Amino acid sequence: MTDLHTPLTLHPDAQAQLFTHAHTANTFTDQPVTDDQLHAIYDLAKFPPTAMNVQPLRILYTRPGTTRDRLLTHLAEGNRAKTATAPVTAVLAADTDFHHHLPTTFPVLPGLQERFAADDTTRENTARFNATIQIGYYLLGIRAAGLAAGPMGGFDPTGIDTEFFTDNGWKSLLVVNIGHPGPDAYRPRLPRLTHTDATHTP
């Protein structure tokens, strides 16, 4: 039952699964992550807002095998072992050519595609910023699917982009292991700032 004293309408169990009890996972079982689960995660993450509905997040999925081995060479040494055994590892990237989809995703502003096409710097900044926003949604989608996420910033983005994205111009932003948490998957939770620490009302 929802706590009548909380201003939140989301059930406490859902709050726990998405926010308060979820941790970054560092080990995973060998239980597979299905294609249907990956589709469901994206189908949640695509709905929250991006500026002008640009939706620049792109995802490369790897499973153990040759493609994963290629990815491992571009990760920091401390991230390789846990990534090698994760059921799925996703490279989350920004599509700097997102503007090609704008006639479909933002038809209310004719000419927007051409404006972005003419300004490479603004287009890349828009792609990176909004894909980063979408990454937050995507991580919550993983948790909503009953899975654990292990996001990692320790990698060589230029190496990954050269290895995988020379044909499409995607720019890697984050690498995330996805699966069911294994033994000793979680480190103790570190302190969070309080509402008072993080907010200001003049």
C-alpha positions as CSV (number, residue, x, y, z in Angstrom):
1,M,0.0,0.0,0.0
2,T,1.2,3.5,-0.8
3,D,2.3,5.5,2.2
4,L,-0.3,8.2,2.8
5,H,2.3,10.5,4.2
6,T,4.4,10.7,1.1
7,P,3.7,13.2,-1.7
8,L,4.8,10.6,-4.3
9,T,2.1,8.6,-6.1
10,L,4.5,6.0,-7.4
11,H,4.2,2.8,-5.3
12,P,7.1,2.5,-2.8
13,D,8.1,-0.9,-4.4
14,A,8.5,0.9,-7.7
15,Q,10.4,3.7,-6.1
16,A,12.8,1.2,-4.6
17,Q,13.3,-0.7,-7.9
18,L,14.0,2.4,-9.9
19,F,15.8,4.6,-7.3
20,T,16.3,3.9,-3.6
21,H,17.4,0.3,-3.6
22,A,19.0,0.0,-7.0
23,H,22.7,0.0,-7.2
24,T,25.4,-0.1,-9.9
25,A,26.2,-3.7,-10.5
26,N,29.8,-5.0,-10.8
27,T,29.1,-8.7,-11.3
28,F,26.4,-10.6,-13.2
29,T,25.1,-14.1,-13.4
30,D,25.0,-16.1,-16.7
31,Q,21.3,-15.7,-16.9
32,P,20.7,-14.3,-20.4
33,V,19.2,-10.9,-21.2
34,T,16.7,-11.4,-24.1
35,D,16.2,-9.3,-27.2
36,D,12.6,-8.7,-26.0
37,Q,13.9,-7.2,-22.8
38,L,16.2,-4.9,-24.7
39,H,13.4,-3.8,-26.9
40,A,11.2,-3.1,-23.9
41,I,13.9,-1.0,-22.2
42,Y,14.3,1.2,-25.3
43,D,10.5,1.4,-25.7
44,L,10.3,3.0,-22.3
45,A,13.4,5.2,-22.6
46,K,12.2,6.8,-25.9
47,F,9.2,8.6,-24.4
48,P,10.7,11.2,-22.0
49,P,11.5,14.6,-23.5
50,T,14.4,15.8,-25.6
51,A,14.8,19.3,-27.1
52,M,12.7,19.5,-30.2
53,N,12.1,15.7,-29.9
54,V,15.6,15.1,-31.5
55,Q,16.1,11.7,-29.8
56,P,19.8,11.3,-30.6
57,L,20.5,8.3,-28.4
58,R,21.9,5.4,-30.3
59,I,22.9,2.0,-28.8
60,L,25.4,-0.7,-29.9
61,Y,24.7,-4.0,-28.1
62,T,27.4,-6.6,-27.7
63,R,27.3,-10.1,-26.2
64,P,30.3,-12.3,-25.3
65,G,32.2,-13.1,-28.5
66,T,34.2,-11.4,-31.2
67,T,32.5,-8.0,-31.1
68,R,32.8,-7.9,-27.3
69,D,36.5,-8.8,-27.5
70,R,37.0,-5.8,-29.8
71,L,35.2,-3.6,-27.3
72,L,37.3,-4.8,-24.4
73,T,40.5,-3.4,-26.0
74,H,39.1,0.1,-25.6
75,L,38.1,-0.2,-21.9
76,A,40.1,0.8,-18.9
77,E,41.8,-2.3,-17.4
78,G,39.7,-2.2,-14.3
79,N,36.5,-2.5,-16.4
80,R,37.5,-5.4,-18.7
81,A,36.9,-8.5,-16.5
82,K,33.4,-7.6,-15.5
83,T,32.5,-6.5,-19.0
84,A,33.9,-9.8,-20.5
85,T,31.3,-11.8,-18.6
86,A,28.3,-9.5,-18.7
87,P,25.4,-11.0,-20.6
88,V,25.0,-7.7,-22.6
89,T,27.1,-4.6,-22.8
90,A,25.7,-1.5,-24.4
91,V,27.6,1.4,-25.9
92,L,25.4,4.4,-25.6
93,A,26.2,7.0,-28.2
94,A,25.0,10.3,-29.7
95,D,24.0,10.4,-33.3
96,T,25.3,13.7,-34.8
97,D,23.2,13.1,-37.8
98,F,19.9,13.0,-35.9
99,H,18.6,15.9,-38.0
100,H,17.8,13.5,-40.8
101,H,14.9,12.2,-38.7
102,L,13.5,15.7,-37.9
103,P,10.9,15.8,-40.7
104,T,9.3,12.8,-38.9
105,T,10.0,13.5,-35.2
106,F,9.5,17.3,-35.3
107,P,7.3,18.1,-38.3
108,V,5.9,21.3,-36.6
109,L,8.9,23.3,-37.6
110,P,9.7,23.0,-41.3
111,G,13.3,23.8,-42.2
112,L,14.8,22.7,-38.9
113,Q,16.6,19.8,-40.6
114,E,18.3,22.2,-42.9
115,R,19.3,24.6,-40.1
116,F,21.0,21.8,-38.2
117,A,22.6,20.5,-41.4
118,A,24.3,23.9,-41.9
119,D,25.8,24.1,-38.3
120,D,28.0,21.2,-37.4
121,T,29.0,22.6,-34.0
122,T,25.4,23.2,-32.8
123,R,24.3,19.9,-34.2
124,E,27.0,17.9,-32.3
125,N,26.4,19.8,-29.1
126,T,22.6,19.2,-29.3
127,A,23.2,15.5,-30.0
128,R,25.6,15.0,-27.1
129,F,23.5,17.0,-24.6
130,N,20.2,15.3,-25.4
131,A,21.7,11.8,-25.7
132,T,23.1,12.3,-22.3
133,I,19.6,13.2,-21.0
134,Q,18.3,10.0,-22.7
135,I,21.0,7.9,-21.0
136,G,19.4,8.7,-17.6
137,Y,16.0,7.5,-18.9
138,Y,17.7,4.4,-20.4
139,L,19.3,3.4,-17.1
140,L,15.9,3.7,-15.4
141,G,14.5,1.5,-18.2
142,I,17.0,-1.2,-17.4
143,R,15.9,-1.2,-13.7
144,A,12.2,-1.2,-14.7
145,A,12.9,-4.4,-16.6
146,G,14.1,-6.0,-13.4
147,L,17.7,-5.9,-14.5
148,A,20.9,-4.3,-13.1
149,A,23.0,-1.7,-14.9
150,G,26.7,-1.2,-14.5
151,P,27.5,2.1,-16.2
152,M,31.2,2.9,-16.9
153,G,33.0,6.0,-18.0
154,G,36.4,4.3,-18.1
155,F,37.0,3.8,-21.9
156,D,38.6,5.4,-24.9
157,P,35.8,7.1,-26.8
158,T,38.0,7.8,-29.8
159,G,39.0,4.2,-30.0
160,I,35.4,3.0,-29.7
161,D,34.2,5.5,-32.3
162,T,36.9,4.4,-34.7
163,E,36.3,0.7,-34.1
164,F,32.5,0.8,-34.5
165,F,31.1,4.1,-35.7
166,T,33.2,5.3,-38.7
167,D,30.2,4.6,-41.0
168,N,27.5,6.5,-39.0
169,G,29.2,9.3,-37.1
170,W,27.9,8.2,-33.7
171,K,29.9,9.5,-30.6
172,S,30.2,7.1,-27.7
173,L,29.2,8.6,-24.3
174,L,28.8,5.7,-21.9
175,V,29.4,1.9,-21.7
176,V,26.8,-0.1,-19.6
177,N,26.9,-3.7,-18.6
178,I,23.4,-5.2,-18.3
179,G,22.2,-8.3,-16.6
180,H,21.1,-10.0,-13.4
181,P,23.3,-9.1,-10.5
182,G,25.8,-11.8,-9.5
183,P,27.6,-12.5,-6.2
184,D,28.9,-9.4,-4.4
185,A,27.6,-7.3,-7.2
186,Y,27.1,-4.2,-5.1
187,R,29.5,-2.0,-3.2
188,P,28.1,-0.2,-0.1
189,R,26.0,2.8,-1.1
190,L,27.9,6.1,-0.8
191,P,26.3,9.2,0.8
192,R,23.9,11.3,-1.2
193,L,23.5,15.0,-0.9
194,T,20.4,16.2,0.9
195,H,17.7,18.3,-0.5
196,T,19.1,21.3,1.5
197,D,22.6,20.7,0.1
198,A,21.5,20.6,-3.5
199,T,18.8,23.2,-3.8
200,H,18.3,26.9,-3.3
201,T,15.2,29.0,-3.1
202,P,15.8,32.7,-3.1
